[in-house]
Amino acid sequence: MELKNIDEAYRPHIDRIIRDSSGIKYKAMFLEPNPYAFHPNSAVELFQDVQSVYVLGILERSHLACITSLARTSRWLASTIRSVEDGNALAFSSSLRGLLESSSDSFHMLQHLFPTLESSCKYMHIALNYPKDLQGGFINFESLENLLIHYAYAKRWDKGEEPPPHHRNRSNSEYIRCLENFGVSGLSELYSELCQLTHPASPSVFCFVDEEEKEFTFNPNRDSIVINDILKRYQNSILGLIQYPLNSALMALALLHRLVPDWPAMSDEGMSTIGKTAKTLNDFDRFASEYRPGSGLSDAELESASGH
């Protein structure tokens, strides 16, 4: 599948979701419980309400991660395609490298998001709508929360600075390995080539030179040759680095939309061909429609929701 075909397949859906999500505010993630509000006679009820807010905060972090991931991928992909059309090899290498780094960073977190939401969505539904039904079966989402915090806040720090936990960035190679381990081969090699074109290295010089055995000829019009060569040799790698993060974000948004209907998502029809999302959504819809207040979850369901 060519780069432009990938863009045309996703862009109408992504643009609508981004447009409809504009202005969404996140507040629950900033709330902290007041320890002085807890009294022996009301501790359980207060903790149930606290858990409801905590779950909403996790969902807010999840939505923020998904929607910003879509926005970043959309912008980098548009820039990459524009540089192909302009025939600018250096702009192409910079944009495709940005797309690769952004997609790898997103997938580092997104690969865990949908599975966690899938296993705990029933519990989250109860926590948001029927917190009194939790009956002390509270779940901690620390592992997911740490990944979401890392995604949002990790950056490079000056020497001597001590960042909060999970705020320190990892190497690009570590993020890239996440996609490679998932089955997208060739990304490390692609990244190396793009870096050499983007930075002042030999390939950024000889992309303007025709080479023969004993003769160099300056040729400022070799961009299309350089671009098409990379696109051809790394076609499957580029397809994977676009599709896996986008699909992961769209799958998570589809489930988040079930839990918080005000948050936009791709249509169920559109999601029907992406992974096992359709079955997950159908299972959740059946649970939500049949759930009766006061029912709660069984021990087995709680254990499944907690990821054990």
KESE-96959 format. One record per residue (C-alpha): residue in three letters; x, y, z. Coordinates in Angstrom, 1 decimal. Each point is the difference from the previous one (the first is absolute). Example, Ala and Ser with C-alpha at 12.3 -4.5 7.8 and 13.67 -1.06 7.14 Angstrom:
<rs>
aa->ala east->12.3 north->-4.5 up->7.8
aa->ser east->1.4 north->3.4 up->-0.7
</rs>
This chain:
<rs>
aa->met east->0.0 north->0.0 up->0.0
aa->glu east->1.5 north->3.4 up->-1.0
aa->leu east->0.4 north->2.7 up->2.5
aa->lys east->-2.7 north->2.2 up->-1.4
aa->asn east->-2.5 north->-2.9 up->0.0
aa->ile east->0.7 north->-0.6 up->3.7
aa->asp east->-0.7 north->3.6 up->0.7
aa->glu east->-3.2 north->0.0 up->-2.1
aa->ala east->-1.3 north->-3.0 up->1.9
aa->tyr east->0.5 north->1.5 up->3.5
aa->arg east->-0.2 north->3.8 up->-0.4
aa->pro east->-3.8 north->0.5 up->-0.3
aa->his east->-0.5 north->-1.9 up->3.3
aa->ile east->3.0 north->1.5 up->1.8
aa->asp east->-0.8 north->3.6 up->-1.1
aa->arg east->-3.6 north->-0.4 up->1.3
aa->ile east->1.0 north->-1.5 up->3.3
aa->ile east->2.6 north->2.8 up->0.5
aa->arg east->-2.5 north->2.7 up->-1.0
aa->asp east->-2.8 north->-1.4 up->2.2
aa->ser east->2.4 north->-0.4 up->3.0
aa->ser east->1.2 north->3.7 up->-0.1
aa->gly east->-0.7 north->1.7 up->3.3
aa->ile east->-0.3 north->-3.2 up->2.2
aa->lys east->1.1 north->0.9 up->3.5
aa->tyr east->1.7 north->-2.4 up->2.5
aa->lys east->-0.5 north->0.7 up->3.7
aa->ala east->-0.4 north->-3.3 up->1.9
aa->met east->3.7 north->-0.9 up->-0.4
aa->phe east->1.0 north->3.1 up->2.1
aa->leu east->-2.3 north->-0.8 up->2.9
aa->glu east->1.4 north->-1.4 up->3.2
aa->pro east->-2.0 north->-1.5 up->2.9
aa->asn east->-0.2 north->2.0 up->3.2
aa->pro east->1.1 north->-2.3 up->2.8
aa->tyr east->-1.9 north->2.1 up->2.6
aa->ala east->-3.3 north->-0.8 up->-1.7
aa->phe east->0.3 north->-3.7 up->1.0
aa->his east->-1.9 north->-1.0 up->3.1
aa->pro east->-0.5 north->-3.6 up->1.3
aa->asn east->-3.7 north->0.2 up->-0.7
aa->ser east->0.3 north->1.2 up->-3.6
aa->ala east->3.4 north->-1.3 up->-1.1
aa->val east->-1.3 north->-2.7 up->-2.4
aa->glu east->-2.5 north->2.4 up->-1.7
aa->leu east->2.7 north->2.7 up->-0.4
aa->phe east->2.5 north->-2.5 up->-1.3
aa->gln east->-2.5 north->-1.2 up->-2.6
aa->asp east->-0.4 north->3.6 up->-1.2
aa->val east->3.7 north->0.5 up->0.0
aa->gln east->0.4 north->-3.2 up->-2.1
aa->ser east->-2.5 north->1.4 up->-2.4
aa->val east->2.0 north->3.1 up->-0.5
aa->tyr east->3.2 north->-2.0 up->-0.2
aa->val east->-1.4 north->-2.1 up->-2.8
aa->leu east->-1.2 north->3.1 up->-1.9
aa->gly east->3.5 north->1.5 up->0.4
aa->ile east->1.6 north->-3.2 up->-1.5
aa->leu east->-2.5 north->0.3 up->-2.9
aa->glu east->0.8 north->3.7 up->-0.5
aa->arg east->3.7 north->-0.8 up->-0.2
aa->ser east->-0.8 north->-2.8 up->-2.4
aa->his east->-2.1 north->2.3 up->-2.2
aa->leu east->2.7 north->2.7 up->0.0
aa->ala east->2.6 north->-2.6 up->-1.0
aa->cys east->-2.1 north->-1.3 up->-2.9
aa->ile east->-1.2 north->3.3 up->-1.4
aa->thr east->3.5 north->1.6 up->0.1
aa->ser east->1.5 north->-3.1 up->-1.5
aa->leu east->-2.5 north->0.3 up->-2.9
aa->ala east->0.8 north->3.7 up->-0.4
aa->arg east->3.7 north->-0.5 up->0.0
aa->thr east->-0.1 north->-2.9 up->-2.5
aa->ser east->-2.4 north->1.9 up->-2.2
aa->arg east->2.3 north->3.1 up->-0.2
aa->trp east->3.2 north->-2.0 up->-0.6
aa->leu east->-1.7 north->-2.1 up->-2.7
aa->ala east->-1.4 north->3.1 up->-1.7
aa->ser east->3.5 north->1.5 up->0.1
aa->thr east->1.6 north->-3.1 up->-1.4
aa->ile east->-2.5 north->-0.2 up->-2.9
aa->arg east->0.5 north->3.7 up->-0.8
aa->ser east->3.7 north->-0.4 up->-0.2
aa->val east->-0.4 north->-2.9 up->-2.4
aa->glu east->-2.2 north->2.1 up->-2.2
aa->asp east->2.4 north->2.9 up->0.2
aa->gly east->2.9 north->-2.3 up->-0.9
aa->asn east->2.1 north->1.1 up->3.0
aa->ala east->2.1 north->-2.9 up->1.3
aa->leu east->1.3 north->1.8 up->3.1
aa->ala east->-3.5 north->1.1 up->1.1
aa->phe east->-1.2 north->-3.5 up->-0.7
aa->ser east->2.7 north->-1.6 up->2.2
aa->ser east->-0.7 north->2.5 up->2.8
aa->ser east->-3.8 north->-0.6 up->-0.2
aa->leu east->0.2 north->-3.8 up->-0.3
aa->arg east->2.5 north->-0.1 up->2.9
aa->gly east->-2.4 north->2.1 up->2.1
aa->leu east->-2.8 north->-2.3 up->-0.9
aa->leu east->2.1 north->-3.0 up->1.0
aa->glu east->1.0 north->1.4 up->3.3
aa->ser east->-3.5 north->1.2 up->0.8
aa->ser east->-1.6 north->-3.3 up->-1.0
aa->ser east->2.5 north->-2.0 up->2.0
aa->asp east->-0.5 north->2.2 up->3.1
aa->ser east->-3.8 north->-0.3 up->-0.2
aa->phe east->0.1 north->-3.8 up->-0.5
aa->his east->2.2 north->-0.4 up->3.0
aa->met east->-3.1 north->0.9 up->2.0
aa->leu east->-2.8 north->-0.9 up->-2.4
aa->gln east->0.9 north->-3.6 up->-0.2
aa->his east->-1.1 north->-0.4 up->3.6
aa->leu east->-3.0 north->2.4 up->0.0
aa->phe east->-2.7 north->-1.9 up->-1.8
aa->pro east->0.7 north->-3.3 up->1.7
aa->thr east->-0.2 north->1.7 up->3.4
aa->leu east->-3.2 north->1.8 up->-0.9
aa->glu east->-1.5 north->-3.2 up->-1.5
aa->ser east->0.6 north->-2.0 up->3.2
aa->ser east->-1.2 north->2.7 up->2.4
aa->cys east->-2.8 north->1.8 up->-2.0
aa->lys east->-2.8 north->-1.7 up->2.0
aa->tyr east->1.6 north->1.1 up->3.3
aa->met east->0.5 north->3.5 up->-1.4
aa->his east->-3.6 north->0.2 up->-1.1
aa->ile east->-1.2 north->-0.9 up->3.5
aa->ala east->2.5 north->2.4 up->1.6
aa->leu east->-1.2 north->2.9 up->-2.1
aa->asn east->-3.7 north->-0.7 up->0.2
aa->tyr east->-0.6 north->-2.2 up->3.1
aa->pro east->2.9 north->0.6 up->2.4
aa->lys east->-2.0 north->-1.3 up->2.9
aa->asp east->0.1 north->-3.4 up->-1.7
aa->leu east->3.7 north->-0.3 up->0.3
aa->gln east->-0.4 north->-1.5 up->3.5
aa->gly east->3.7 north->0.4 up->0.9
aa->gly east->1.3 north->-1.8 up->-3.1
aa->phe east->2.2 north->2.9 up->-1.1
aa->ile east->2.6 north->-0.2 up->-2.8
aa->asn east->3.2 north->1.8 up->-0.3
aa->phe east->1.1 north->1.0 up->-3.5
aa->glu east->3.5 north->1.0 up->1.0
aa->ser east->1.8 north->-1.8 up->-2.9
aa->leu east->-2.2 north->1.7 up->-2.7
aa->glu east->0.1 north->3.3 up->1.8
aa->asn east->3.8 north->0.0 up->0.0
aa->leu east->0.1 north->-0.7 up->-3.7
aa->leu east->-2.5 north->2.9 up->-0.6
aa->ile east->2.0 north->2.4 up->2.1
aa->his east->3.2 north->-1.0 up->-1.8
aa->tyr east->-1.7 north->0.5 up->-3.4
aa->ala east->-1.2 north->3.5 up->1.0
aa->tyr east->2.9 north->1.3 up->2.1
aa->ala east->3.2 north->-1.8 up->-0.9
aa->lys east->2.7 north->2.3 up->-1.4
aa->arg east->3.8 north->0.6 up->0.1
aa->trp east->1.2 north->1.6 up->3.2
aa->asp east->3.1 north->2.1 up->0.6
aa->lys east->2.9 north->-1.6 up->1.7
aa->gly east->-0.5 north->0.0 up->3.7
aa->glu east->-3.7 north->0.3 up->-0.1
aa->glu east->-2.1 north->-2.7 up->1.7
aa->pro east->-3.3 north->-0.5 up->-1.8
aa->pro east->-3.0 north->-1.5 up->1.6
aa->pro east->-0.5 north->-3.8 up->-0.5
aa->his east->-0.9 north->-0.9 up->-3.6
aa->his east->0.8 north->3.5 up->-1.3
aa->arg east->3.4 north->-0.9 up->-1.4
aa->asn east->0.0 north->-0.8 up->-3.7
aa->arg east->1.4 north->-3.2 up->-1.5
aa->ser east->2.1 north->-0.4 up->-3.1
aa->asn east->-1.6 north->0.0 up->-3.4
aa->ser east->1.4 north->-3.5 up->-0.6
aa->glu east->-1.9 north->-1.3 up->3.0
aa->tyr east->-3.3 north->1.4 up->-1.3
aa->ile east->0.7 north->-1.3 up->-3.5
aa->arg east->0.7 north->-3.5 up->1.4
aa->cys east->-3.6 north->-0.1 up->1.3
aa->leu east->-1.3 north->0.1 up->-3.5
aa->glu east->2.7 north->-2.3 up->-1.3
aa->asn east->-0.9 north->-2.6 up->2.7
aa->phe east->-3.6 north->0.3 up->-1.1
aa->gly east->1.0 north->-1.1 up->-3.5
aa->val east->1.0 north->3.2 up->-1.9
aa->ser east->3.4 north->-0.8 up->-1.3
aa->gly east->2.6 north->2.3 up->-1.5
aa->leu east->-0.8 north->3.1 up->2.1
aa->ser east->3.5 north->0.2 up->1.6
aa->glu east->1.6 north->0.0 up->-3.4
aa->leu east->-2.5 north->2.5 up->-1.4
aa->tyr east->0.6 north->2.3 up->3.0
aa->ser east->3.7 north->-0.1 up->-0.5
aa->glu east->-0.3 north->1.0 up->-3.7
aa->leu east->-2.4 north->2.8 up->0.8
aa->cys east->2.3 north->1.3 up->2.7
aa->gln east->2.9 north->0.2 up->-2.4
aa->leu east->-2.0 north->1.8 up->-2.6
aa->thr east->-1.5 north->2.4 up->2.6
aa->his east->3.3 north->0.8 up->1.7
aa->pro east->3.2 north->1.2 up->-1.8
aa->ala east->1.4 north->-3.4 up->-1.1
aa->ser east->1.2 north->-1.5 up->-3.2
aa->pro east->-3.4 north->-1.0 up->-1.3
aa->ser east->-1.2 north->3.6 up->0.4
aa->val east->2.8 north->1.0 up->-2.4
aa->phe east->-0.2 north->-2.8 up->-2.6
aa->cys east->-3.7 north->0.2 up->-0.3
aa->phe east->0.9 north->2.9 up->-2.4
aa->val east->2.7 north->-1.9 up->-1.9
aa->asp east->-0.1 north->-2.4 up->-2.9
aa->glu east->2.9 north->-2.5 up->0.6
aa->glu east->1.9 north->-1.8 up->-2.7
aa->glu east->3.2 north->-2.0 up->0.3
aa->lys east->2.4 north->3.0 up->-0.3
aa->glu east->-2.4 north->2.9 up->-0.2
aa->phe east->-2.4 north->1.9 up->2.2
aa->thr east->-2.7 north->2.2 up->-1.5
aa->phe east->-2.0 north->2.5 up->2.0
aa->asn east->-3.7 north->-0.6 up->-0.5
aa->pro east->-2.4 north->2.0 up->2.2
aa->asn east->-3.0 north->-2.0 up->-1.5
aa->arg east->0.7 north->-3.4 up->1.5
aa->asp east->-2.6 north->0.4 up->2.8
aa->ser east->-2.6 north->-2.2 up->-1.6
aa->ile east->2.5 north->-2.8 up->-0.4
aa->val east->1.0 north->0.2 up->3.6
aa->ile east->-3.6 north->0.2 up->1.2
aa->asn east->-1.3 north->-2.8 up->-2.1
aa->asp east->2.9 north->-2.3 up->0.9
aa->ile east->-0.8 north->0.3 up->3.7
aa->leu east->-3.7 north->-0.4 up->-0.5
aa->lys east->0.5 north->-3.1 up->-2.1
aa->arg east->2.6 north->-1.7 up->2.2
aa->tyr east->-1.9 north->0.8 up->3.3
aa->gln east->-3.6 north->-0.2 up->-1.3
aa->asn east->-1.1 north->-2.7 up->2.6
aa->ser east->1.9 north->1.7 up->2.8
aa->ile east->-1.7 north->3.4 up->-0.7
aa->leu east->-3.4 north->-1.6 up->-0.3
aa->gly east->0.4 north->-1.7 up->3.4
aa->leu east->1.3 north->3.1 up->1.8
aa->ile east->-3.1 north->1.9 up->-1.2
aa->gln east->-2.7 north->-2.7 up->0.4
aa->tyr east->0.9 north->-1.5 up->3.4
aa->pro east->0.0 north->3.2 up->2.0
aa->leu east->-3.1 north->1.4 up->-1.8
aa->asn east->-2.0 north->-3.2 up->0.4
aa->ser east->1.0 north->-0.3 up->3.6
aa->ala east->-1.2 north->3.6 up->0.7
aa->leu east->-3.2 north->-0.5 up->-1.9
aa->met east->-0.8 north->-3.2 up->1.8
aa->ala east->0.5 north->1.6 up->3.4
aa->leu east->-2.1 north->3.0 up->-1.0
aa->ala east->-2.8 north->-2.3 up->-1.0
aa->leu east->-0.1 north->-1.5 up->3.4
aa->leu east->0.5 north->3.4 up->1.8
aa->his east->-3.0 north->1.3 up->-2.0
aa->arg east->-2.1 north->-2.8 up->1.6
aa->leu east->1.1 north->1.1 up->3.5
aa->val east->-0.2 north->3.7 up->-0.6
aa->pro east->-2.4 north->0.6 up->-2.9
aa->asp east->1.0 north->3.7 up->-0.4
aa->trp east->3.4 north->-1.1 up->-1.3
aa->pro east->-0.1 north->-0.6 up->-3.8
aa->ala east->1.2 north->-3.2 up->-1.7
aa->met east->-0.1 north->-1.7 up->-3.3
aa->ser east->-3.4 north->-1.5 up->-1.0
aa->asp east->-0.6 north->-3.6 up->1.0
aa->glu east->-0.2 north->-0.9 up->-3.7
aa->gly east->3.4 north->1.5 up->-0.6
aa->met east->1.4 north->-1.8 up->3.0
aa->ser east->-1.4 north->-3.4 up->-1.1
aa->thr east->3.1 north->-0.8 up->-2.0
aa->ile east->2.6 north->1.0 up->2.6
aa->gly east->1.1 north->-2.8 up->2.2
aa->lys east->-2.5 north->-1.5 up->2.4
aa->thr east->-1.6 north->3.3 up->0.8
aa->ala east->-3.5 north->-0.9 up->-1.2
aa->lys east->-0.2 north->-3.0 up->2.3
aa->thr east->1.3 north->2.0 up->3.0
aa->leu east->-2.6 north->2.8 up->-0.7
aa->asn east->-2.8 north->-2.5 up->-0.3
aa->asp east->0.9 north->-1.7 up->3.2
aa->phe east->0.2 north->3.3 up->1.9
aa->asp east->-3.4 north->1.1 up->-1.5
aa->arg east->-1.6 north->-3.2 up->1.1
aa->phe east->1.4 north->0.4 up->3.5
aa->ala east->-1.0 north->3.6 up->0.3
aa->ser east->-3.6 north->-0.6 up->-1.2
aa->glu east->-0.5 north->-3.0 up->2.3
aa->tyr east->1.7 north->1.4 up->3.1
aa->arg east->-2.3 north->0.7 up->2.9
aa->pro east->1.1 north->2.4 up->2.8
aa->gly east->1.0 north->-1.9 up->3.1
aa->ser east->1.4 north->-3.0 up->-2.0
aa->gly east->3.7 north->0.8 up->0.2
aa->leu east->2.7 north->-2.3 up->-1.5
aa->ser east->0.8 north->-3.5 up->1.0
aa->asp east->3.4 north->-0.8 up->1.4
aa->ala east->1.1 north->-1.6 up->-3.3
aa->glu east->-1.1 north->3.2 up->-1.9
aa->leu east->1.9 north->2.2 up->2.5
aa->glu east->3.1 north->-2.2 up->-0.4
aa->ser east->-0.2 north->0.3 up->-3.7
aa->ala east->-0.6 north->3.7 up->0.1
aa->ser east->3.1 north->0.5 up->2.2
aa->gly east->2.1 north->-1.8 up->-2.6
aa->his east->0.8 north->-3.1 up->2.1
</rs>
